[in-house]
């Protein structure tokens, strides 16, 4: 399939059981497409482990398989291309990027072999659903920075995913980490979280382009966004920023990000963070009804750019 012109939102990230069974969730997804012109959607089913150092991963509290299948089908009926990105978080609130074990096995301490066995089971569960429902891409996790140096395990995981899912496989690394993942050759598409400060986009894209050229793979931002809070444009990745509401700063950040990305033909698209299932309980990152929504709609309505011949955007 062609991997280009991705104009996406992550919809209702990390949904709980029952979230996708609500009529308002379908209404919100339909509204997302109508108001922004999005052509793609990412669903990010949840799993949890108790702490960053726990070997056990559970996804029983997440959206049920039937709910997820039904929502994928509904999105496809709306004409949206669906990507699936199963994501694990820590129940104690520590960011998943800090998940870590000793690199040398120690008795009575968590071990990488056990953690990757649990993580693989989680990923394969959803890779099978992605295959059954015809999802157009599978992303094998998100911002797992503390695990990424375990190259052999990640290569084995991706091979296992390919045994049950026939579509293109990606992995969503975190901001600034694009050049540190040594196993990009194992995936079909490189992706990362583009939470870069206002006025820094050109230099960061220059840096990422070196990685993309090195591996010769398609690239897209599997996450990017900024809160509508004063000061968030300088630290768009910090969801704890406190300040007064500021739609104009959010819209300005989006305008700069989209302008910078639109000038780089090696970028196959973007997925914005996020669009809620319940519009009455949206996060500060939401753009629904804000100034940034119009900025995004103008960008999403532009004719697709022509991909660079240096980077064949098909798998």
Secondary structure, 3 states (H helix, E strand, C coil): CECCCEEEEEECCCCECCHHHCHHHHHHHHHHHHHHCCCEEEECCEEEECCCCCCCCECCCECCHHHHHHHHHHHHHCCCEEEECCEEEECCCCCHHHCCCCCCCCCCCCCHHHHHHHHHHHHHHHHHHHHHHCCCEEEEEECCHHHCCCHHHHHHHHHHHHCCCCCEEEEEECCCCCCCCCCHHHCCEEEEECCCCCCCHHHHHHHHHHHHHHHCCEEEEEECCCCCECCHHHCCCCCCCCCCECHHHHHHHHHHHHHHHHCCCCEEEEEEEEECCCHHHCCCCCCCCCHHHHHHHHHHCCCCCCCCCCCCCEC
